[in-house]
Amino acid sequence: MIDSSILQGKKAAFFTLGCKLNFAETSTVAQQLMRYGVMKAAKGEVADLVVVNTCSVTEVADHKCRQAIHRLVKQHSGAFVVVTGCYAQLKPQEIIETPGVDLVLGSEQKANIIPAILNGMTGAHTVKTADIRTFAESCSRGDRTRYFLKVQDGCNYYCTYCTIPIARGRSRNGSIASMVEQAQRVAQEGGKEIVITGVNIGDFGRSTGETFFDLVKALDQVEGIERYRISSIEPNLLTDEIIEFCAGSKRFMPHFHIPLQSGCDEVLKLMHRKYDTALFRHKMEKIRSVMPDAFIGVDVIVGTRGETSEYFERAYDFMQSVDVSQYHVFSYSERAGTKALEIPHVVTPQEKHERSQRVLALSAQKTHDFYARFIGTTRLVLLEHASPRKPFMNGFTDNYIRVEVPNQPDKDNQIVQVKLGGFNEEGAALSGESQIEN
């Protein structure tokens, strides 16, 4: 057994790329290291240990990971550098050959990072990847007021453009009992809001014979948690009963994040998505019928193989026609080993850029119009990130409108009534005109 005291007093730096799930997992790793006496390095301080949690959703993400690794190795000269996450799972040999990298851990090994670091600190440069089978729990706040509860990992869908099943493995989850227990701990720590995260959270229960709807109902009973937000959920797994339950719940917020990926049925078929635009429209209309004030964020990909100009125009017309609040736009990136590479018709980089800009402009207008609807109304806001050096602090309404109010540090992590005024200088938030204690 290796003496864990070698970690005592070490200073660590953490860097995360990618999704909310990655940020939650990095925060969990930081908490684990703290139990062994590892302290977080201050800004500008050279760390003894560096942990990089990577993303590989696109080639751009891979490039950013490589840049970050090189920069961190240079900034923290002599540090023990650990690289984990999706990029590490997919391209471990490429990373371990990077000068200054000491340990590469795949997705399966991330859950046992402490023993791996201890072994690595006493040995040579190491790569550890394997088939991904276990579910590693994670419920962390990080630097935010909100907590992120990982309920599920991996995916069984194998969409033609995606490497997630390779990078994170097959769909698996913890039990409802364990999720409730973690939510109860958040309440005991004073947390008020939990974002439910995962790779394909609607598929929850595959490992335990339970359902996502069962999980939602169980979490709704946890005393002390005032807000839940459902992170990205597939439209075919967002059932009408889940929508109706959230509409009647005081704890589940009127806020959904739902991937569309394309508004053209022909492209959805090429992607091997499990729904069509008619089903997606039904879900949007169902949400609006029971939660007219809901914020609906939607993921779309432009420039996929097979997306002709005609198909894109159909997709754009559909995106215009549905009542959503925001589009998160991704340009398609070729990924080795995916079925998409077999699809004819390649979209040029210039066409991808032009299509992306059009959808981003559409999204900006929809978000502006959604925010504008609520100017002059009063809504509950969870305030966060109070800094004595800044004149304003931010927060989000129940329906996910960013609000900027005069800085009051004693209101950090408090839910208050805020009368919503006009847009702030940047146009990215509404100004809070007044506050009333909740």
Helices and strands as residue ranges (DSSP letters): G 4-7, E 11-16, H 20-34, E 39-40, E 49-54, H 59-75, E 80-85, H 86-90, H 92-96, E 103-105, G 109-112, H 113-121, E 126-128, E 138-140, E 147-150, E 152-153, H 164-168, E 172-173, H 176-188, E 193-197, G 201-203, H 212-219, E 227-230, H 240-248, E 252-261, H 265-271, H 277-290, E 295-302, H 309-321, E 326-331, G 339-342, H 349-372, E 378-384, E 392-397, E 402-406, G 409-411, E 415-423, E 430-437
